[in-house]
Amino acid sequence: MAVERIGSIIKHLAPGSAINQIQSKNPDDIGGFKDTSLEYLIYALLKQVRERSNLDPALVEDVCFGNVSDGNAAYKLRAAALAAGFPNTAGASTVNRFCSSGLKAIADIAHSISNNSIEIDIAGGAELMSAPGSRLEQPFDEDVLKESQDATDCMQPMGWTSENVGRDFNLSRDELDKYSAESFRRAEEAQKAGWFDDEIVPIATKVKGPDGEVKEVTLSKDEGIRPGTTAEGLGKVRPAFPQWGPLTTGGNASQVTDGASAVILMKRSTAVKLGQPILAKYVGSTVAGLAPRIMGIGPSVAIPKLLAIHNIALADIDVIELNEAFATMAVYCRDKLSIDWTKMNPRGGAIALGHPLGTTGARQVVTGLSELRRQKKKILLTSMCIGTGQGMAALFVNEVV
């Protein structure tokens, strides 16, 4: 995944038995994928998936990707899958649940497989945040707006909702910047140690420089990690949304990012029959709603709901990948749920790595599973806040210990 850092983010609108059962910025900065098309990015990724998996592409029945901003994403995914060597007998579709779209793609396909609707699928997500996206340019219909304040609040930009969270729950700029600096530190450490290497495939593409010259480049690492970032340095960054509040900045919120990610899903019996390695087991997922004006704290309601469904405690989880859309929501959810910070985003999160909306949910899965393997631990929990006031959470079990 590659990252383009934009000048500001203003456009970035308990029981053991149960466990046993589930086992500083520059406006001229250039991101490597800024001149890459969505269909090419997906094509290049799916080609790598096909080649590295040694899976007969004729066995793949469907490809499902999350995407938020491109209204033509379904066309592009279908074309990219065909170009990558998957036959026209495999379908293709896209899903949009805002920031959790990639995770929803995985969950939807896992459920389809468990219901015997299909046998083998590729799920994930892709997003070009550096390309023009879709925004609400007009208010909702007046009859919709007059019926509910929550309906009206669905129109609040994400930066506004971040400030609402900070104000409502008395978060300080200092603690947000400290959290963000730690995200950068962890991501820097992980990158230097090579911990991301097993989850990233190199993508060759072309990029146009400020002088107009087009160069061929191969991208193989995240570009948004800023070595040596400190809380003191982040404290000097100006608020990104002064019209709504003083807390959220380009340094303590997720980066504007381009990226794609994918996983192959099938039943255990199918994997054994085909000789495919079993890396993890999808256990389950859930969604929960809350007031749209504080949409960022969705994980604080989705995580308890998921744990209750599976009758386990947060202390039983080994790694928690919680999306850092904004430091406001990450700090609130961490403290509200009393999450052990050593378990949460141990390789850093979206503040350092970026947040391509449609793919982050899937990226968190592969990052979390890689970390589980490194630690020789078992259970991964991923969770996302979702625009318009929702939260999503999912459980996975590491099969490689």
Buried (B, 14 or more C-beta within 10 A) or exposed (E): BBBBBBBBBEBBBEEEEBBEEBEEBEEEBBBBBBBBBBBBBBBBBBBBBBEEBEBEBEBBBBBBBBBBBBEEBBBBBBBBBBBBBBEEEBBBBBBBBBBBBBBBBBBBBBEBBEEEEBBBBBBBBBBBBBBEBEEEEEEEEEEEBEEEEBBBBBBBBBBBBBBBBBBBBEBEBEBBBBBBBBBBBBBBBBBEEEBBEEBBBEBEBEBEEEEEEEEEBEBBBBBBBBEEBEBEBBBEBEBBBEEBBEBBBBBBBBBBBBBBBBBBBBBEEBBEEBEBEEBBBBBBBBBBBBBBBBBBBBBBBBBBEBBEBBBBEBEBBBBBBBBBBBBBBBBBBBBBBEBEEEBBBBBBBBBBBBBBBBBBBBBBBBBBBBBBBBBEBBBBBBBBBBBBBBBBBBBBBBBEE
